[in-house]
Amino acid sequence: MISIFFLCLLSLNGKVTSQVLTASLPSYAPVSVECPANQQLLRLAGNPAGRNQTLSQAEANFLRGRRSVTATLWREFFTDGPGKATGYQHTSLLARNQQNWPILGITHSGGGLRASLYASGVFQALSRYSPVRGVYPLATYVTGLSGGSWLVASLAENNYPTTSEMVSGWQLENDLVLPGGLNPLRNAQFLDALSDTVKLKQKAGYNVSLTDQWGRALGYHFLPGTNSES
């Protein structure tokens, strides 16, 4: 609660500046680009009643490409992995010409930092490095809510490392918003950095809110490229 209180003060304080930190940070301001002339923003996807719903071409291409990867993994899971105990080896599921493999989606629930840590344990348990190996690599979609999404973002940005490699970079010993602990100078520097980067977005003409500071703070903890000193 103390961390959120300081973030609220920061979002209301328009005079906090740190020229040194600002100069060393990449711009947080959005960049406007022209929309492709030959790409429609909306498309007719059919309707459930007519049973004629279709995926976009880009999504269909993704599924095709992902299926080419998971097909072998599904077969290995049921023949040499934990799925062998299910007894599907002599069923149509594992027929030689089987192409219609399941589309697996995994989602991680929310709950702040506790959810992130729990989700990282789930990831480790279902990864290829555990006794229940190979479940996570079978997934076509992975998503998360709140703290669960922090894990998903960290996984993607770190190129799906082992849990120990990823969590060791999470700066768990530091508070999300007041990483200096009882060191007020270090906390002030961190809050200044948050304020300065968000101001770049505001100066570009975009509305900013507490969510901007909160998102930046999470990024310093869960995304690669930072350490306890930065």
C-alpha positions as a printed Julia matrix, in Angstrom:
230×3 Matrix{Float64}:
   0.0     0.0     0.0
   2.9     2.37    0.73
   4.25    1.76   -2.78
   0.9     2.61   -4.37
   0.69    5.74   -2.22
   4.04    6.96   -3.55
   3.0     6.18   -7.12
  -0.15    8.23   -6.67
   1.9    11.16   -5.4
   4.23   10.77   -8.35
   1.38   10.8   -10.86
   0.12   14.07   -9.35
   3.52   15.72   -9.15
   4.31   17.4   -12.45
   7.52   19.07  -11.22
   9.71   16.08  -10.47
  12.63   16.08  -12.89
  15.99   14.42  -13.25
  17.92   15.59  -16.3
  20.75   13.07  -15.79
  18.44   10.06  -15.69
  16.31   11.33  -18.57
  19.28   11.67  -20.86
  20.27    8.03  -20.34
  16.82    6.52  -20.87
  15.18    5.6   -24.2
  12.05    7.53  -25.12
   8.79    6.2   -23.72
   6.78    8.43  -26.06
   4.62    6.64  -28.67
   5.63    7.1   -32.3
   3.04    7.8   -35.0
   3.34    5.88  -38.26
   1.2     5.66  -41.36
  -1.27    2.78  -41.55
  -0.66    0.38  -44.45
  -2.78    1.44  -47.4
  -3.74   -2.12  -48.36
  -4.65   -3.4   -44.89
  -8.16   -3.19  -43.46
  -8.62   -2.56  -39.76
 -11.88   -4.53  -39.68
 -12.95   -7.64  -41.56
 -16.06   -9.81  -41.81
 -15.35  -12.93  -39.77
 -18.72  -14.66  -40.22
 -21.2   -15.44  -37.47
 -21.89  -18.37  -35.12
 -25.42  -18.92  -36.43
 -24.19  -19.4   -39.97
 -21.27  -21.57  -38.81
 -19.05  -19.68  -41.2
 -16.63  -17.95  -38.84
 -13.03  -17.77  -40.06
  -9.69  -16.72  -38.63
  -7.68  -13.92  -40.16
  -5.04  -14.97  -42.66
  -2.27  -13.97  -40.28
  -3.74  -16.07  -37.47
  -4.27  -19.03  -39.79
  -0.63  -18.78  -40.89
   0.5   -18.69  -37.27
  -1.52  -21.79  -36.4
  -0.15  -23.63  -39.41
   3.4   -22.78  -38.44
   2.87  -23.59  -34.77
   1.22  -26.92  -35.64
   4.28  -27.93  -37.62
   6.28  -27.56  -34.4
   3.85  -29.09  -31.89
   2.87  -32.12  -34.01
   6.16  -33.85  -33.24
   6.0   -32.77  -29.61
   2.49  -34.19  -29.17
   3.56  -37.52  -30.6
   6.65  -37.65  -28.39
   4.57  -36.73  -25.34
   2.24  -39.72  -25.84
   4.88  -42.22  -26.92
   7.94  -41.45  -24.78
   6.76  -38.79  -22.34
   4.35  -38.58  -19.4
   1.4   -39.1   -21.76
   2.53  -42.65  -22.4
   0.61  -43.79  -19.31
  -2.69  -42.72  -20.91
  -2.61  -45.69  -23.29
  -3.31  -43.7   -26.45
  -0.49  -45.35  -28.38
  -2.81  -47.78  -30.18
  -5.67  -45.37  -30.86
  -6.5   -43.13  -33.81
  -4.99  -40.21  -31.89
  -1.53  -41.54  -32.72
  -2.27  -42.82  -36.21
   0.6   -42.38  -38.64
  -1.33  -39.82  -40.71
  -2.66  -37.92  -37.69
  -2.58  -34.17  -38.34
  -5.46  -32.87  -36.22
  -3.61  -32.38  -32.96
  -5.19  -30.44  -30.08
  -4.7   -26.69  -29.8
  -3.62  -26.17  -26.2
  -3.93  -22.85  -24.4
  -2.41  -22.11  -20.98
  -3.46  -19.15  -18.84
  -2.01  -17.88  -15.56
  -4.33  -16.28  -13.03
  -3.85  -12.93  -11.35
  -2.89  -11.94   -7.83
   0.1    -9.61   -8.0
   3.62  -10.78   -7.21
   2.34  -13.9    -5.47
   0.62  -14.95   -8.7
   3.83  -14.36  -10.66
   5.8   -16.59   -8.33
   3.12  -19.28   -8.37
   2.93  -19.13  -12.17
   6.71  -19.46  -12.44
   6.41  -22.66  -10.39
   3.74  -23.95  -12.76
   5.96  -23.11  -15.71
   8.84  -25.03  -14.16
   6.64  -28.03  -13.35
   5.26  -28.23  -16.89
   8.45  -27.41  -18.78
  10.64  -29.94  -20.53
  13.1   -29.9   -17.63
  10.78  -31.45  -15.02
   9.47  -35.02  -14.47
   6.12  -33.9   -15.94
   8.1   -32.71  -18.92
   6.86  -31.36  -22.16
   3.39  -29.97  -21.36
   4.26  -26.29  -21.69
   5.99  -26.65  -25.08
   2.76  -28.2   -26.42
   0.89  -24.91  -25.94
  -0.11  -22.8   -28.9
  -1.38  -19.9   -26.78
  -0.17  -18.59  -23.42
  -1.77  -15.7   -21.6
  -2.07  -14.28  -18.1
  -4.06  -11.91  -15.91
  -2.46   -9.29  -13.67
   0.44  -11.01  -11.87
   0.15  -13.93  -14.27
   0.73  -11.57  -17.17
   3.95  -10.37  -15.55
   5.28  -13.9   -15.91
   4.08  -14.19  -19.51
   5.79  -10.92  -20.46
   8.98  -11.96  -18.7
   8.96  -15.34  -20.44
   8.55  -13.79  -23.87
  11.13  -11.04  -23.37
  13.67  -13.52  -21.99
  13.03  -15.99  -24.85
  11.56  -18.69  -22.59
  14.52  -19.51  -20.33
  14.5   -21.93  -17.41
  12.65  -20.7   -14.34
  15.82  -20.33  -12.29
  17.43  -18.21  -15.01
  14.38  -15.98  -15.34
  13.43  -15.48  -11.69
  17.02  -14.7   -10.7
  16.64  -11.49  -12.75
  13.35  -10.43  -11.19
  14.95   -8.33   -8.43
  12.74  -10.01   -5.83
  14.77   -8.54   -3.01
  13.62   -5.05   -4.02
  10.2    -3.46   -3.6
   8.37   -2.9    -6.89
   8.15    0.87   -6.42
  10.58    1.64   -3.58
  13.59   -0.53   -4.48
  15.87    1.46   -2.18
  14.12    0.21    0.94
  15.2     2.53    3.73
  17.46    4.49    1.39
  15.4     7.6     0.52
  17.91    8.88   -2.05
  17.79    5.69   -4.1
  13.99    5.62   -3.92
  13.85    9.25   -5.08
  16.13    8.48   -8.04
  13.94    5.55   -9.08
  10.73    7.58   -8.82
  12.39   10.41  -10.74
  13.25    7.99  -13.54
   9.65    6.8   -13.71
   8.37   10.36  -13.82
  10.86   11.5   -16.46
  10.14    8.68  -18.9
   6.37    9.1   -18.56
   6.74   12.85  -19.16
   8.17   12.07  -22.58
   4.83   10.51  -23.49
   2.93   13.47  -22.04
   5.05   15.99  -23.96
   4.3    14.11  -27.16
   0.62   14.98  -26.65
  -0.69   11.77  -25.1
  -2.65   11.4   -21.88
  -0.8     9.71  -19.03
  -2.03    8.13  -15.8
  -0.91    6.12  -12.81
  -0.9     3.06  -15.07
   2.1     4.44  -16.96
   4.25    4.71  -13.82
   3.06    1.32  -12.58
   3.82   -0.35  -15.9
   7.29    1.18  -16.02
   8.01    0.04  -12.47
   7.0    -3.52  -13.32
   9.18   -3.43  -16.42
  12.29   -2.67  -14.36
  11.67   -5.83  -12.33
  10.39   -8.36  -14.85
  11.99   -7.45  -18.18
  15.62   -8.19  -19.07
  18.33   -5.57  -19.16
  18.03   -4.22  -15.6
  19.74   -5.02  -12.32
  19.56   -3.89   -8.71
  21.52   -0.75   -9.56
  19.37    0.35  -12.51
